[in-house]
Amino acid sequence: MSADPAGPNQPKGQPGLVPAALSGLCPRCGAKTLFAAPAALADECGTCGLDFLALERGGRFVGVVTMLAALVLILAALAVDEWLRPPLWASFAFWLPVTIATVIGGLRFYKAMWVYHQYEERQT
C-alpha cells in the first residue's frame, strides 16, 4: 500500500502549493479563484467566499522576491552574453519574455505560498 503523497496533515481535497500557484486555486475549496490578474490576488473566492486579502496582509517581501529574481536573471544574462555573444536584438527578444514570466511566476508562487501559510495558521 502506498503512502498518501499529500501527507498526513493535509486535508483531503486541499490543493498543493505548486498547483495552487500555477492554477490559482483557493486553499479552502480548490476553485480557480485565487488570482484576479496574472500576479494580483482576488478579493475573495467566488465559490466559497474565503477572504484572500485578509490572509495576504499587504504582500510582505514582494520586493525581495522581485529583487532576487532580477539578480538571478542579470547574472544569467551576463553569463549568456559572455559565452554566446548574441546580437542585442536577440538578447532583448529572449530575455524580455523570460523576465516577465519569471517575475510573474515568482510573485504567483510567493503570494500563493503566503495565503496558504496564513490559511493553515488560522485553521489550527
N, C-alpha and C positions, 0 to 999 in steps of 0.2 A: 504494500500500500504506500503510495507516495504522499509526501507532506504537502500541505497547502502552501503554494508559493506566496500567498498574501500575508502569511504569518498568523500566529495565534491571536494577536491583539487587534488585528484589523477586522472591522465588521464586514460580514458578507455583503457583497454588492458595492462597497465603497471603492471608488477607483483609486489606482496608484498615482504617484506623483508625476511620472513621465507621461502617461496617457492624459492626465488632467491638464498638464501644461500644453501638450500638443493639441488636444481637442477642446480645451476649455471646459472641463467637467466640474460640476458642482460637487463639493465634498459630502453633502448630505444625500442627494438623490441621484447624482451621476448624470444629470441633464447637461447639454452643451450650452450653458448659460453663464459661465464664469467671466468671459471677456465680452465687452461691448464693441471694442475695436481691437486691432492686432495686439496692442500691449496695454490696453486700458481696461480695468475691471468694470464689470457691470455694477449697478447699484445693488441689485438683489437678484436672486434666482427667480426666473419667470415661472418655474414649475412648483417649487416648494416654498418660496418666499424667504429663503435664507439671506440675511443682510451681509453682503460681501464687504461693503465699505466699513462696517463696524469691526470686521475681522482683520482688515488690511491696515487700518490705523495710520494712514499717511505715507505709506511707501518707504519705510526705513531702508536706508542704504542703497537705494536705486542708483544713486550717483556712483557709488563704489562699484556696483556691478557693471555699469557702463564704462567706467574708467578701466577696470580690469580687462574687459572685452577689447577696449581701444588699445591697451598696452599689448595684448596678445596679437591683435591684428597688425599693429605697427611693426612689431618685431617680425612677424611672418612676412609682411610686405617688403621689409628691408632685406630679409634673407632671400626671398624670391628674386628681388631686383638684383642682388649681388650674384646670385647663382645663374639666372637665366638672361638677365639684361633685356627684358621685353620693352617694346616701344611704349611711350607714355599713354597713347590711346588704348593699348591692350591692358595696361595696368588699371586704368580707370574702368574699362569695360569689365574687368574681372573683379576688382576689389570693391566697387560700389555696391553691387548686389550682395556680395559676401558680407560686407559690413552691415548693410541693412538687415539681412537675415540673421546675422549673429547678434546684433543688438536686440532686435525684436524677440528672437528666441530666448536670449538670456533674461530679458525682462519678463517674458511669459513664464519661464521656469521659476524665476525668483518670486514673482507675485503669487503663482500657484503654490509654491512651497510655503510662503508666509501665511496664506489663507488656510491651507491645510493644517499647518502647525497650530495656528490660533484656534481653528475649529476643534482639533483634537484636545487642546488645552482646556477649552470650555466644556468639553464632553466629560472630562474626568473630574 
